């Protein structure tokens, strides 16, 4: 490498490092926080646990009447739960859009939730044990940037007087709790997910540029790491040490440690910068041209095409008085037939026939035929029944980024012989499409989830080994960043003082 090229390399790394080492340190530290405290979300388990027991005797209309009252074309499912102000409501969900809420007592469409409804919902969330203070509505705040909340905005915000000082967010559309955030979660998020994902640039004048800000800062991080690695290798004496016995030319402690730690942790730093960039799907590199799954063909019939849906009275007689307290009922179509999922707390839903109300199970042959209809132009290559998680289908802790997505077992992995190598994961118990992926998405899984979070089954299933590895590597990256910050601050002070004294390398021999 020419002297001129080396000089430009050194200058690029020096001045880029002054600006970026602070971001590096923030990312390494906040990444460790995120291992244990995630961005606030309402998990299915939290939601189900907080729902009041569903007393069907208090319901005046049956699901068929609720469907007619909703008046939606091709409703996907209808559920019944005491999710609004502690009283039962039907939620009719279409293929697209926010859906309709039907009052289960009157059979009328429920009005948008006001402050009174929101407060009643919040108190019911804690079974009436605690009161709350209404804090108005917000379109978006620090803890509600998730796109999943878009159809519920504006959100009612309520501060509860429970021991955890929970803040609840209630949908203005449905009147149900859509997010909870304890004081601990809120506090740690300011040094966790909120800064890790650069959310200070969300919800303000920078909001429209947030994606590009993250992408280009990540690109700059990759460039800085590569340039630093090259500089570190060029300055390291592999054949023989310098005159002072060191293989690093730097006498100043922070320079020397930055050099040594940088070489030791360059690979993991580059890995995390690059995988962080990949998490943003930059320039749509992982976007697939695959057509969407034909969900309508998979279902084969529409929910409102059923001659009749089983009544609540029939379900009550079938379930019996000794059954666990019911939290939610959901009517949907699976593999060409209507079913009802009766959900109690802490168990998988019990499946009933959607018309007769008798206990049932999804027919294996019908499910196989329905799966084939998901891709009418491509045959099924294989169907594997997985009793354990695989590389692309696995569960994480609730606080993790995708920890709220339920991943039941056993699961069918249906592989299609199409150009995109589509895989669909079907739950044989409920007939639900849990996940689907294709070749570009599987590449993205390796370049993001594996490289960034080390979502490698032999590791994440052997905790605390995963914790030890991640923390040690993060501390190394933090040390690299911290020494870079000190060096950068000192250099800026020297420049501001009117001169720049180069770091003193050891005399060569």
C-alpha positions in Angstrom: 0.0 0.0 0.0 1.4 3.4 -1.0 2.2 6.1 1.6 -0.5 8.3 0.3 -3.1 5.5 0.5 -2.0 4.7 4.1 -2.4 8.4 5.1 -5.9 8.6 3.7 -6.7 5.3 5.5 -5.4 6.6 8.8 -7.2 10.0 8.5 -10.5 8.3 7.5 -10.3 6.1 10.6 -9.2 8.8 12.9 -11.8 11.4 12.1 -14.7 9.0 11.5 -13.9 7.3 14.8 -14.2 10.6 16.7 -17.8 10.9 15.7 -18.8 7.3 15.7 -17.2 5.8 18.8 -19.9 7.3 20.9 -22.5 5.5 18.8 -20.5 2.3 19.1 -20.4 2.6 22.9 -24.1 3.3 23.1 -24.9 0.4 20.8 -22.8 -2.1 22.8 -24.1 -1.0 26.2 -27.8 -0.8 25.2 -27.5 -4.1 23.5 -26.6 -5.7 26.8 -29.6 -4.0 28.4 -31.9 -5.4 25.7 -30.8 -8.9 26.6 -33.0 -8.6 29.7 -35.4 -5.7 29.1 -37.1 -5.3 25.8 -39.1 -2.5 24.2 -42.6 -2.5 25.9 -45.2 -4.7 24.4 -48.3 -6.5 25.5 -47.6 -10.2 25.0 -50.4 -12.8 24.4 -49.7 -14.3 27.8 -50.0 -10.9 29.5 -53.2 -10.0 27.6 -54.8 -13.4 28.4 -53.8 -13.3 32.0 -55.4 -9.8 32.5 -58.6 -10.6 30.7 -61.6 -11.1 33.1 -63.2 -14.5 33.0 -65.7 -14.6 30.2 -69.2 -15.2 31.5 -71.3 -16.2 28.5 -74.5 -15.9 30.5 -74.0 -12.2 30.4 -73.9 -12.2 26.6 -77.2 -11.5 24.8 -76.3 -12.2 21.2 -74.6 -15.1 19.4 -71.7 -14.9 16.9 -74.0 -15.1 13.8 -75.9 -12.0 15.0 -72.6 -10.2 15.7 -71.4 -11.0 12.1 -74.6 -9.5 10.7 -74.2 -6.4 12.8 -70.6 -5.9 11.7 -71.6 -6.1 8.0 -68.0 -6.8 6.9 -67.2 -8.6 3.6 -65.3 -11.8 4.2 -64.6 -11.6 7.9 -61.5 -13.6 8.9 -62.6 -14.4 12.4 -64.8 -13.3 15.3 -63.7 -13.3 18.9 -65.6 -12.8 22.2 -63.8 -11.6 25.3 -64.4 -9.1 28.2 -61.7 -6.8 26.8 -63.6 -3.5 26.8 -64.2 -1.9 30.2 -64.4 -5.4 31.7 -67.6 -6.4 29.7 -67.9 -8.8 26.8 -67.6 -7.6 23.2 -67.3 -9.3 19.9 -64.4 -8.3 17.6 -65.0 -9.0 14.0 -61.7 -8.9 12.0 -61.5 -8.6 8.2 -58.6 -9.5 6.0 -57.5 -5.9 6.0 -58.3 -2.9 8.2 -59.0 -2.5 11.9 -62.2 -4.5 12.3 -65.4 -3.8 14.1 -66.3 -4.1 17.8 -69.9 -5.2 18.6 -71.4 -4.8 22.0 -72.3 -8.4 23.1 -75.2 -7.1 25.2 -77.0 -4.8 22.7 -75.7 -6.2 19.4 -74.8 -2.6 18.3 -71.5 -1.4 17.0 -69.5 0.0 19.9 -68.7 3.7 19.7 -65.0 4.8 19.8 -63.6 4.5 23.3 -63.6 7.6 25.4 -61.8 8.5 28.6 -64.4 6.8 30.8 -64.2 3.5 28.8 -60.4 3.7 28.8 -60.3 4.1 32.6 -62.7 1.2 33.1 -60.7 -1.0 30.8 -57.5 -0.1 32.7 -59.0 -1.0 36.1 -60.4 -4.3 34.7 -56.9 -5.1 33.5 -55.9 -5.3 37.1 -59.2 -6.9 38.2 -60.2 -3.7 40.0 -57.3 -3.9 42.5 -55.8 -0.6 41.6 -57.0 2.8 40.4 -55.4 4.9 37.6 -55.0 8.5 36.5 -56.1 9.4 33.0 -53.3 11.2 31.1 -55.1 12.1 27.9 -54.5 10.7 24.4 -51.3 10.4 22.4 -50.8 9.6 18.8 -47.3 8.4 19.4 -44.8 8.7 22.3 -41.5 7.2 23.4 -42.9 3.7 24.0 -45.5 3.4 21.2 -43.5 3.6 17.9 -44.6 0.1 16.9 -46.4 0.0 13.6 -48.7 -2.7 15.1 -50.4 0.1 17.1 -51.2 2.2 14.0 -54.9 1.1 13.7 -55.5 1.9 17.4 -54.3 5.5 17.4 -54.8 7.8 19.1 -54.1 5.9 22.3 -55.5 6.6 25.7 -52.7 6.8 28.3 -53.4 5.8 31.9 -50.9 5.7 34.8 -51.9 2.9 37.3 -51.2 3.0 41.0 -50.0 -0.6 41.1 -46.6 -1.5 42.7 -44.9 -1.6 39.3 -46.3 1.9 38.4 -47.6 0.5 35.1 -48.5 2.8 32.2 -51.4 1.3 30.1 -52.3 2.3 26.6 -55.9 1.7 25.5 -57.1 1.7 21.9 -59.4 4.5 21.0 -61.0 2.3 18.4 -61.7 -0.9 20.4 -61.3 0.2 24.0 -58.9 -2.7 24.8 -55.5 -2.5 26.4 -52.9 -2.7 23.6 -49.7 -2.0 25.5 -48.4 -2.0 29.1 -45.1 -0.6 30.3 -44.0 -0.8 33.9 -41.8 1.9 35.5 -38.8 -0.5 35.3 -39.3 -1.2 31.6 -39.7 2.5 30.9 -36.6 3.5 32.8 -34.3 0.8 31.3 -35.6 1.5 27.8 -34.0 5.0 27.8 -30.7 3.2 27.9 -31.9 0.1 26.0 -34.1 -0.3 23.0 -35.0 3.3 22.7 -31.5 4.5 22.1 -30.3 1.2 20.5 -32.8 1.7 17.7 -32.1 5.4 17.5 -35.7 6.2 18.5 -34.8 9.7 19.5 -35.2 10.4 15.8 -38.8 9.1 15.8 -41.9 11.1 16.4 -40.3 14.5 15.5 -38.9 16.4 12.4 -36.5 13.5 11.8 -39.2 10.8 11.7 -39.3 10.6 7.9 -35.5 10.2 7.7 -35.2 7.7 10.6 -34.7 4.6 8.3 -32.0 6.3 6.3 -30.3 7.7 9.4 -30.0 4.2 10.9 -28.8 2.7 7.5 -26.1 5.2 6.8 -24.8 5.3 10.4 -24.5 1.5 10.2 -22.7 1.8 6.8 -20.3 4.3 8.4 -19.8 1.9 11.3 -18.9 -0.9 8.9 -16.4 1.4 7.1 -14.9 2.6 10.4 -14.4 -1.0 11.6 -12.9 -2.2 8.3 -10.5 0.8 8.2 -9.6 0.3 11.8 -8.9 -3.4 11.3 -6.6 -2.6 8.4 -4.8 0.1 10.3 -4.4 -2.2 13.3 -2.9 -4.9 11.2 -0.5 -2.6 9.4 0.8 -1.1 12.7 1.2 -4.5 14.4 4.6 -6.1 14.4 4.0 -9.8 13.6 7.6 -10.8 12.8 9.5 -9.0 15.6 8.6 -6.5 18.3 9.4 -2.8 18.5 12.4 -1.6 20.5 10.5 -1.5 23.7 9.4 -5.1 23.4 5.8 -4.3 22.4 4.3 -5.4 19.1 2.2 -2.2 19.1 4.0 1.0 18.3 2.0 3.1 20.7 3.4 4.2 24.1 0.4 6.2 25.3 -1.8 3.7 27.2 -5.2 4.5 25.6 -3.7 4.3 22.1 -2.0 1.0 22.9 -5.2 -0.5 24.4 -7.3 0.8 21.6 -4.9 -0.9 19.2 -4.8 -4.2 21.1 -8.5 -4.4 21.9 -9.4 -3.3 18.4 -7.5 -6.2 16.9 -9.0 -8.6 19.4 -12.6 -7.5 18.9 -12.6 -6.2 15.3 -14.4 -9.3 13.9 -17.3 -9.2 16.3 -17.6 -5.4 16.0 -17.7 -5.7 12.2 -20.2 -8.5 12.6 -22.6 -6.5 14.8 -22.3 -3.3 12.6 -23.0 -5.3 9.5 -25.9 -7.3 10.9 -27.4 -4.1 12.4 -27.4 -2.7 8.9 -29.0 -5.9 7.6 -31.8 -5.6 10.2 -33.1 -2.6 8.3 -33.4 -4.5 5.1 -31.4 -1.8 3.3 -32.3 -1.2 -0.3 -34.8 -4.0 0.1 -32.1 -6.7 -0.4 -34.2 -9.3 1.4 -37.5 -8.4 -0.2 -39.1 -11.2 -2.1 -41.0 -11.1 -5.4 -43.0 -14.1 -4.3 -46.8 -13.7 -4.6 -48.7 -13.6 -1.3 -50.0 -16.9 0.1 -53.5 -17.6 -1.1 -55.2 -17.5 2.3 -58.7 -17.4 0.9 -58.1 -20.7 -1.0 -56.5 -22.2 2.1 -59.7 -21.4 4.1 -61.8 -22.6 1.2 -65.0 -21.0 2.7 -65.8 -17.7 4.3 -66.8 -17.6 8.0 -70.2 -15.9 7.1 -70.9 -18.7 4.5 -71.4 -21.2 7.3 -75.1 -22.2 7.6 -74.9 -21.4 11.3 -72.3 -20.9 13.9 -72.6 -22.8 17.2 -74.3 -20.8 19.9 -72.9 -19.9 23.3 -75.4 -22.1 25.0 -74.2 -25.1 23.1 -70.6 -24.4 23.9 -71.5 -24.0 27.6 -73.2 -27.4 27.7 -70.3 -29.1 25.8 -67.5 -27.6 28.0 -69.3 -28.5 31.2 -69.1 -26.8 34.6 -65.8 -28.2 35.6 -63.8 -26.7 32.8 -61.1 -24.1 33.5 -62.4 -20.4 33.5 -62.9 -19.3 30.0 -61.1 -16.1 28.8 -61.8 -15.9 25.1 -63.8 -17.6 22.3 -62.7 -17.3 18.6 -64.7 -18.5 15.6 -62.6 -19.0 12.4 -62.3 -21.2 9.4 -59.5 -23.8 9.2 -59.0 -26.3 6.4 -62.4 -25.7 4.9 -64.5 -25.9 8.0 -65.5 -23.5 10.8 -64.1 -24.1 14.3 -64.2 -22.5 17.7 -61.1 -22.0 19.8 -61.9 -21.9 23.5 -59.0 -20.3 25.4 -58.4 -20.7 29.1 -55.4 -19.3 30.8 -52.1 -21.2 30.8 -53.2 -23.9 28.2 -53.5 -24.3 24.5 -57.0 -23.5 23.1 -59.5 -26.3 23.0 -61.0 -26.9 19.5 -64.7 -27.3 19.0 -66.6 -27.8 15.8 -67.9 -24.4 14.6 -71.4 -25.6 13.8 -72.2 -28.5 16.2 -70.1 -27.2 19.1 -68.7 -30.7 19.8 -65.0 -31.2 20.6 -63.0 -31.9 17.4 -59.6 -31.9 15.8 -58.3 -30.6 12.5 -58.5 -33.4 10.0 -54.9 -34.3 8.8 -56.0 -35.0 5.2 -58.1 -31.8 5.0 -55.2 -29.8 6.4 -52.8 -31.3 3.8 -55.2 -30.4 1.0 -55.7 -26.9 2.4 -51.9 -26.4 2.6 -51.6 -27.3 -1.1 -54.0 -24.5 -2.0 -51.7 -21.9 -0.5 -49.5 -22.1 -3.6 -51.8 -23.2 -6.5 -49.0 -22.9 -9.1 -46.4 -24.9 -7.1 -46.5 -28.4 -5.7 -45.7 -29.3 -2.1 -42.2 -30.7 -2.0 -42.2 -32.0 1.6 -44.2 -31.8 4.8 -42.2 -32.3 8.0 -43.9 -32.6 11.4 -41.5 -30.9 13.8 -41.6 -31.8 17.4 -38.7 -29.4 18.1 -37.7 -26.0 16.8 -35.6 -25.7 13.7 -33.2 -23.0 12.5 -35.9 -20.7 11.2 -38.7 -21.5 13.6 -37.9 -21.0 17.3 -39.2 -19.1 20.3 -37.4 -16.4 22.3 -38.1 -14.8 25.7 -41.1 -12.6 25.9 -39.1 -9.4 26.2 -37.1 -10.1 23.0 -38.0 -8.3 19.8 -40.1 -11.1 18.5 -40.7 -12.8 21.8 -44.4 -12.0 21.7 -45.0 -14.2 18.7 -46.3 -17.6 19.9 -44.4 -20.5 18.4 -46.4 -23.7 19.3 -45.2 -27.3 18.9 -45.6 -29.6 17.1 -45.7 -27.7 13.9 -46.0 -28.6 10.2 -43.2 -27.3 7.9 -44.6 -27.3 4.4 -42.0 -26.7 1.7 -43.2 -25.7 -1.8 -41.3 -26.4 -5.0 -41.5 -22.8 -6.3 -38.9 -20.3 -7.4 -38.7 -18.6 -4.0 -38.5 -21.9 -2.1 -41.4 -21.0 0.2 -41.8 -22.6 3.5 -45.0 -22.4 5.5 -45.3 -23.4 9.2 -48.9 -24.6 10.1 -50.2 -25.4 13.5 -52.0 -28.7 13.2 -53.9 -28.1 16.4 -55.6 -24.9 15.3 -54.9 -24.8 11.5 -53.3 -21.4 11.9 -50.6 -20.2 9.6 -47.9 -19.3 12.2 -45.1 -18.3 9.9 -43.9 -18.3 6.4 -40.5 -17.7 4.9 -38.6 -18.0 1.6 -35.1 -18.0 0.3 -34.4 -14.2 0.7 -35.9 -14.2 4.1 -33.9 -17.1 5.2 -30.7 -15.4 4.1 -31.8 -12.4 6.1 -32.3 -14.6 9.1 -28.6 -15.6 9.0 -27.3 -12.1 8.3 -29.4 -10.4 11.0 -30.8 -12.7 13.7 -27.9 -15.1 13.7 -25.1 -12.5 13.4 -26.7 -9.8 15.6 -28.5 -11.8 18.4 -26.6 -15.1 18.0 -30.0 -16.9 17.6 -28.2 -20.2 17.2 -30.2 -23.0 18.8 -27.2 -24.8 20.4 -26.4 -21.5 22.1 -29.7 -20.0 23.0 -30.9 -23.3 24.5 -27.9 -23.4 26.8 -28.3 -20.3 28.9 -26.4 -18.8 30.7 -23.7 -19.8 28.1 -25.4 -17.4 25.6 -25.4 -14.6 28.2 -21.7 -15.1 29.0 -20.7 -15.1 25.3 -22.8 -12.0 24.5 -21.7 -10.0 27.5 -18.0 -10.8 27.1 -18.1 -9.8 23.5 -20.1 -6.7 24.3 -17.7 -5.6 27.0 -14.8 -6.0 24.5 -16.6 -3.8 22.0 -17.4 -1.3 24.7 -13.7 -1.1 25.8 -12.8 -0.6 22.1 -15.3 2.2 21.8 -14.4 3.8 25.2 -10.7 4.0 24.4 -11.7 5.5 21.0 -13.8 8.2 22.7 -10.9 9.2 25.1 -8.5 9.4 22.1 -11.0 11.4 20.1 -11.7 13.9 22.9 -8.0 14.4 23.5 -7.3 15.0 19.8 -10.1 17.6 19.6 -8.7 19.4 22.6 -5.3 19.5 21.1 -6.7 20.9 17.8 -8.7 23.5 19.7 -5.6 24.4 21.6 -3.9 25.3 18.3 -1.8 22.3 17.5 -1.8 18.6 17.2 0.9 16.4 18.8 1.0 13.1 17.2 1.0 10.0 19.5 4.5 8.9 20.2 5.3 5.5 18.7 8.1 3.4 19.9 11.4 3.9 18.1 11.9 1.5 15.3 15.0 -0.6 15.0 
